């Protein structure tokens, strides 16, 4: 067997690689090159792929895989609607849990963990991105500063998708403002253990959509998704906000009715995520 993450490969290398291979495990189906998948299929190599985000099966694209390991029942249903219909096995997610019912309404929200989107360093490449560009991140950071000033007893942790934005001149002014705000903690790649601790402490996660959203929701924590594109593909319902006004309302609601709102999210959790089922997957691996 061969494990392939995401790389391009020439035909002669494919022949040498798959000569004695019968199965390929793909970590991220969306980034797996289609031409490589076709080449592997021509050599009758079985492709087993794992799902990373709930959005992937809902895009309507067809992945050339033989077995697709899903993280929830809804995705298992969605993938079966594609042109290429692989064998679908429910893998589930690690640390899956539902929010527990709590008779209390309010909770003192002390920690909000923030996820931004990737900022590319190159000015031209940034200009080619219509929605997720420097401007959107700048506006998002401005909102975080505004909320930090409003909720002074709450710590806001900003975790960059990457850390390039801190060295981009476009963000110089907003970076100064962030550093001046005492209840904003700007995280960087040098303190990974600390980042994990902050995630555990977090009462709410505020994010422009990325893969971390699924991990957080599946782990029983509430998320507010600031969706700059107003993307209807994911369909996270009331968890998505598309304006400053909607974000204000969502935060106020959590500050006044935290437990009940988080408990309501269980409806989404039950649809999108499931408990890990490694015994089934282990038997699959033995089969191949």
N, C-alpha and C positions, 0 to 999 in steps of 0.2 A: 504494500500500500504506500501511497505518497500523499503527504499533506501539502496543499497549495494555498497560499494566502492571496496574494495579488501581484502578479508579475507578467511581463510579456516574454514570449519564448519563441525561438525560431524552429522551423520544421525539422531540421536535422537534430536539434536538441530534443524535440518531442519524441522522435523515433528512439533515441538513446534512452530517454527517461522512462518511456512507457513500455519498452521492450519486455520487461519482466514485471509489469504492473497490471493488476486487475481492478484496483479501486483507487479513486482519488477523493480525498476529503477537502472540501472547500469551506473556508471560514466565513466568507462574506459573499453571498451569491450575487449581489448587485454589481460589485466591482470585478467579478470574475470575467475575463475576456471571452466574448462569444466565439471568436475564431479558435481559441484554445479549447473551448468546450466542444466545438464541432470536430476538431482534430482528435480529441480523446474519444469521441463517440465513433469516429471512423475506425479507431483501433479497438473498438468494443470494450473500452474501459468504463467501468461503472463510476458515476459521479454522485457523491453524497454531500449535500450542502446543508448548513445550519442557517436558520433565520436570525438576523441581528436586530431588526426593528419591525414593529407591527406594520409600518407603511409599505414594506416591500411587496408582499403578496397583493396589496390593494392597488398597486400602480397599474395592474392589468398587463404587465410585461410577462413574457414567458421565459423561464429559466430552463436551460437545457441540462437538467439534472435527472438522475434516476430515482433518488430518494431525497425527500425534503423534510428536515427536522424542524418542526414549528414550536413556537413558545406559547401558543394558546389555541383554543377551539375556533375562534373567529378566523385566524390565519389559516388553519387547516381547511376551513370551508372556502376561503378566498382562493387559495392556491389551486384547488380542484377546478376552478372556473377558467384557468388558463389553457391555452392551446396545447402546450406540452403538459401532460398530466402525470407527474411523478408519483411514486409511492409516498404517501404522507404518514409520518409518524410524529405523534405529539411528544416532544422532548420536555417542554416546560421551561421554567426559569429558576435559577438558583435563588435561594432565600425568599421564595414567594410567600407572601402573607397578606391577609386581609386586615383592614382596620377594625378594631374592636369597638363594640357599642359602649358608649360612655354616657352616664347620666348628666355629666357636666356639660355646659354649653361653651363657656369661655375658657381660654387657655392663654397663659402669658407667653406670647411669642417672643422668644429671645434671640433666635437664630434664623436667618433666611439665607439660603445658599443660592447663588446666582450663576447660571451658565449663559455665556454669550455665544456668538458664532465665530467661525474662523475669519481672520483678517489676513489677506495675502499681502506680502510686502510690496510686490510690484504694482506700480501705479496703473500701468496699462491693463494688466490682468484684472485688477480690481474694477476698472471701468467696464470690463466685459461682463461682469456679474450684475444682472439687473436688480435683483432683490437683496441678496445677502452681501452687502458691500460695506465699506467703511462708514458710510453715512448712517446705515441702519444700526450698526454697533454704537456709533457716537450718540445717537438719539436714545438708545437703550441705556447706555451709561448715564446719560443725563436724567433719565427717569429714576434710576437707582439712587442717584445723589438726592433727587427731590424726595424720594420715599425715606431715605436715611435721615434727612432733616426733619421729616414729619414724625417718624417713629424713632425717636432718639434713644429709647431703651432697647432697641433691637440691633443686633450686629448683622451686617450684610457682608457675606463672603463672595467675592467675585472670582470665579474660576474660569480662566480663559480657555477657549477651544484650542488655541495655541497662544504663544507668548510674544509673537512677532509684533502685535499691535502696540506694545509698549515702546518700541523703537521707531514707530512710524510717525513722522512729524505731524501728520494730520490730527493725531490724538494727543499732542503735547499739552494743549490747554485743558482738556478734560481730565488728563492724567494728574495734573497739578491739583485740580478741584477734588478728585477722588482721594488723593493723598492728604488733603487738608481735612477731609471729613473723618472725624475720630471714630465713628461707628461703622466705617467701611474697612474691611480687611482685603487687601489685594493679594491673592495667592499667586505663587509662582512654582515652577517645576522643581525647585530645590527642596521643597518641604512636602513630599508626597505623603508621609505618615501623618503630618499635621492636617493635610487635606482630607484624609480618610476620617480623622477624628471630627473635623468640622461637618462632614457629611452625616455622621452618626448623630451629632448634636442638632442638626437642622430640623426646625419645626415645619418649614415650608420651603419648597424649591421653586425658584422663578427662572424660567428658561426660554430662550428662543429655541425652537424645537431642535433636538439632537438625540442621539441614541441614549443618553443618560436619562431622558424622560421616562423611557420604558423601565429602566432599572429601578428608578425611584418609585414609580407608581406600583410596580410589582412587589416592592418591598414595604408597602403599606403607608408610604408618606404622600402627602398632598403636593400637587404641582400646579402652578399657574403657567400656562404656555402662552408666551407673548409671540403670536404668529404674525409676522410682518407681511406674509403673503396671503393671509386669510385662506389657507390651504384647506380644502374640504375633503381631501383624500384620507387624511388620518381620522377625522371625525371624532375628536376627543370631546365634542360637545361643549358643555359649560366650562370645561377646564381651559378652553382657548379664549384669549382676549386679543382684540385687534386694534385697540386704541388706548390712549392714556385714561380716558374716562372709564372704560371697562376695567382697566387694571386697578384704578382707584376703588371701584365698587367691589371687585374680587378680594382685594386686600382687607377692606373694611369688613366684609362678610366673614373672613377667616378670623379676624381679631375678635369678632363678636359671637361667632358660632362655629368654632373650629372643629369640635368633635363630630357634630352632626354632619357637617359638610364632608369631612374626610370619610365618614361611614358611608355616605351616599356614593362616593367614588367606587365602592366595592362592586357596583353593577358593571362598571367598565373593567375593573380588575378581573372579574369572573369571566368576562367575554374575551379579553385580550391575552390573559396570562394563566398559566396552570403550574401546578407543582412539578418539580423535576421528576422525570421518570427514567432514570439511568438504567434500570434493569432491562427495559424494552430496547434501549439503544445498544446495550451491551450484547444482547442476543442478536441484534441486527449486525453488529460488527463481526460477531462469530460466524454469522451466515455468509458474509462476504469475504 
